Amino acid sequence: MRTLLAALLVAGWTSVAAGCSGRTGEPEAATMSPSAAADYALFAQRCSKCHSLARPLNSGIDRDDYWRLYVAKMRRQPGSGISVEDSVGILRFLHLFSIEQRRKKEQRLELEPAQVSPAQPDASPPTGAP
């Protein structure tokens, strides 16, 4: 699993995750390993039947237990076409996607303090001043 994750990161998974924002388009399977690309293709095929892919990818969900509940709920929707077997590949893709989302979030949190400017002195006069 670590090897797959490392391969995804090296192969441009970061750009894949960025492409999921809905602003720059959907992830490009060409930047993924063959197994991740197959899982993504399954995810894209099944999940886009009922809603845009941006809906789950921009949901902010990054926990496997919540993804399992979410995919199980979607699988029960009439016409979803998601089988129990399909859930395995979909969840595998969402797991890798979540790892990347958490990594990006941690990077943003590490950068935030450096980007905050020092407190500016208040230019307004103190309350009750003449």
C-alpha positions in Angstrom: 0.0 0.0 0.0 2.8 2.4 0.8 4.4 1.6 -2.5 1.2 2.5 -4.3 0.8 5.7 -2.4 4.4 6.7 -3.1 3.9 5.9 -6.8 0.8 8.0 -6.9 2.5 10.9 -5.3 5.5 10.7 -7.7 3.2 10.2 -10.7 1.4 13.4 -10.1 -1.3 12.5 -7.6 -1.0 16.1 -6.2 -2.1 17.4 -9.5 -4.9 14.8 -9.6 -6.2 16.0 -6.2 -6.0 19.6 -7.3 -7.9 18.7 -10.4 -10.8 17.4 -8.3 -11.8 20.9 -7.2 -14.3 21.2 -10.0 -12.5 24.4 -11.1 -9.8 22.7 -13.2 -11.7 19.6 -14.2 -11.7 16.0 -13.0 -8.6 13.9 -12.1 -6.6 12.6 -15.0 -6.4 8.9 -14.9 -3.2 9.1 -17.0 -1.3 10.5 -13.9 -2.3 7.5 -11.7 -1.0 3.9 -11.4 -2.9 1.4 -13.5 -4.8 0.0 -10.4 -5.6 3.5 -9.1 -6.8 4.6 -12.6 -9.1 1.5 -12.7 -10.5 2.4 -9.3 -11.0 6.0 -10.4 -12.7 4.9 -13.6 -15.1 2.8 -11.6 -15.7 5.6 -9.2 -16.3 8.1 -12.1 -18.6 5.7 -13.9 -20.8 4.8 -11.0 -20.9 8.0 -9.0 -21.5 10.3 -12.0 -24.8 8.5 -12.7 -26.5 10.5 -10.0 -24.4 13.6 -9.3 -21.2 15.4 -10.4 -17.9 13.9 -9.2 -17.2 17.2 -7.5 -19.9 16.4 -5.0 -18.0 13.6 -3.2 -14.5 15.0 -4.0 -15.3 18.4 -2.5 -17.3 17.0 0.4 -14.4 17.4 2.8 -14.7 13.8 3.9 -11.3 12.3 4.6 -12.1 9.4 6.9 -12.4 5.8 5.7 -15.2 5.0 8.1 -17.3 7.8 6.8 -16.6 7.0 3.2 -17.9 3.4 3.9 -21.2 4.8 5.2 -21.4 7.3 2.3 -20.7 4.7 -0.4 -23.1 2.2 1.3 -25.8 4.9 1.2 -25.2 5.7 -2.4 -25.2 2.0 -3.3 -28.7 1.7 -1.9 -30.0 4.5 -4.2 -32.2 3.2 -6.9 -30.4 3.1 -10.2 -26.9 3.7 -8.8 -25.5 0.5 -10.3 -23.0 0.3 -7.4 -22.6 -3.4 -6.5 -21.0 -4.6 -3.3 -18.0 -5.5 -5.4 -17.9 -2.0 -6.9 -17.7 -0.6 -3.4 -14.3 -2.1 -2.9 -12.7 -0.3 -5.8 -14.6 2.9 -5.1 -13.5 2.9 -1.5 -9.9 2.1 -2.5 -9.9 5.2 -4.7 -11.5 7.4 -2.0 -9.0 6.1 0.6 -6.1 7.3 -1.5 -7.8 10.5 -2.4 -8.4 11.1 1.4 -4.8 10.5 2.2 -3.8 13.2 -0.3 -6.4 15.6 1.1 -5.2 15.1 4.6 -1.6 15.7 3.5 -2.6 18.9 1.7 -4.6 20.1 4.8 -1.6 19.5 7.1 0.7 21.4 4.7 -1.8 24.4 4.7 -1.9 24.3 8.5 1.9 24.3 8.7 2.0 27.3 6.4 -0.7 29.4 8.0 1.3 30.8 11.0 4.0 32.0 8.6 1.4 33.7 6.4 -0.3 35.6 9.2 1.0 39.1 9.5 1.9 40.5 12.9 -0.9 42.4 14.7 -1.3 45.9 13.5 -1.7 48.6 16.1 -5.3 49.8 16.3 -5.5 53.2 14.6 -8.8 54.1 16.2 -8.8 56.3 19.3 -9.5 54.5 22.6 -13.1 54.5 23.8 -14.0 57.4 25.9 -11.2 59.6 24.5 -12.0 63.4 24.4 
